[in-house]
Amino acid sequence: MSGRVKAVFFFFGTVLLDQLVKYCVELTMLPGESIPIVPPFFHITFVLNPGAAFGIFEYQQWLFLVTAAAFCAVFLAFYERLRRSGTLIHYGAVALAAGAVSNMIDRVRTGHVVDFFDFRIWPVFNVADIAIVLGTAAVLWAFFVQKKELPR
């Protein structure tokens, strides 16, 4: 299987996983409800986040939608270059795009992002947020630790 096909499966798998888990949370819980999983450290807590990370820029949906759409356009425009730039940059960018798209789906569908992982010492987050953070970390690691340059 080619790297491009794997990236497509990775992208859609990440979006699908995030959306399915969010759907299950929405279907079985009420906003604000919290279920202890490993008390007192980890709970599943249904939060409707109207902002960005840490709740900043609340109710600025247009800003998030424009930013996510612009990111996706740039991602698609530079995809071939990213794909040739090494595994970490390629899959990191795919993870970042998948997380952005999945959270954008929430914003379009409900006006909020559904968050649910609650470790009580950190703001509540979701699978898409994990993809965004890990994708960003992979790209930064490749740029600054591996010092892999993009092909010219």
N, C-alpha and C positions, 0 to 999 in steps of 0.2 A: 504494500500500500504506500502510495507516495506521501510526502510530507504535506502537500496541499490537502489531500483527502483526509489525512489524520487531523489536520488543523480544522477542517470543516466539521468533522465529528466532535472534536474537542470543543469548538465554539458552540455548536448546537446542543451538545450534551450538557455543557455548563449552564446555558440558558434554560434548557428543559428541566434540569435538576433544581435550579433555583426557583423557577416558576411552579413546579410541582410541590415543592416543600412549602412555598408561600401559600399556594392554594389549600393545602392540607391545614395549615395554621388558620387561614381565614375560615375554612369550613368547620373547624372543630373548636375554635376559641373565640372569645369576645375580646375586642381591643382593651388592652390593659391587663388582661388575665395572664397569670404567671403560673407555670407548673414546675415545681422543683424536680430536678433530675438528679443532681448530686448536691443536696443542700449542705451548706449555704452557698456553695461556690458556683453552681451552674443551674440555670433555669431556662425554660422555653417561655418567653414573654412576648406576647403579641403587641407590637408597637406600630402605629401608623406614623411614619416620619415624614413631615412636610418639608424638611430641609435637606441639606447635604450631610456629610460626615459630621458627627457630634451635634446635629440639629442646627448648624449654622445656615444662614440665608433662608429661614423658614418662609414658606409660601411663595418662593420665587421660581415657580414651575417653568415659566418661559425661559429663564436663565439656564436651568438644568437641561431642558429639552434642546435648546439651541447649542449648548456646549456639547451634549452627547451626540447630537446630529453632526456637528462640525468635527468632533473627534472621529466618528465613524467614516465621514467623507475623507478625512486625511488618512485614516487607516487603510481604506480601500484604495486610495490613490497611490499610497506608498507600499502596498502589500507585497508586491514582487521584490522590492528592495529589502523589506523586512525579512521576507522568507529566505533570502540569500545571505542574511547577516548573521546567521548562526542560530542554533536551537533555542537558546535562552531568550534572545531578542524576539525571535519568531513566535514562540509559544507564549512568552510573556505578553507580547502585544495582542495576541489572540485572546488570552485570558482577560486582559484589560478591556478589550472590545466587548467580549461576552458579558462581563459584569456591567459595563455601561449600558449595553442594549437591554439586559434584563431589568435593570433598575428603571430605564426609560420606559419599558413596557408598563411597569407599575404606575409611573407618573401619568402616562397617557390613559391608562385604564381607570385609575382611582384618584389621581391627584396627589398620591402619597407613595412612599416606598414602604413595603412591608418588611419589618425587621423582627427577629425572633431569638437569636442566640444571645443569652444574657449571662455574662460571667460576673455581674455585680460590681466589678471594679473597672469596667469599661463600658462605653455606651453599647446599647443593643445593636446587633448587626445581622447580616444575612449571607447566603452563599455568594451572591454577586459581589458583595463587599470583600469577601475573602479572595475572589478571583481578581478583583481590582488591585488589592494590596499585594498579593503574590505576583501578579503580572508586572506591576510597577517595580517590585523588588527584583524580579528576574532581569528586567531590562536595565535597571540601574547597576545591578551586579555585573552584567555583561559589559556595560559601558565603562564602569569605573574600576572594577576588580580584574576582569578578564582583558579589558582594554581592546575589545573587538571593535574595529572600525567598520562603519557601513561601507559597502562597495561604492565606488565612485561612478 
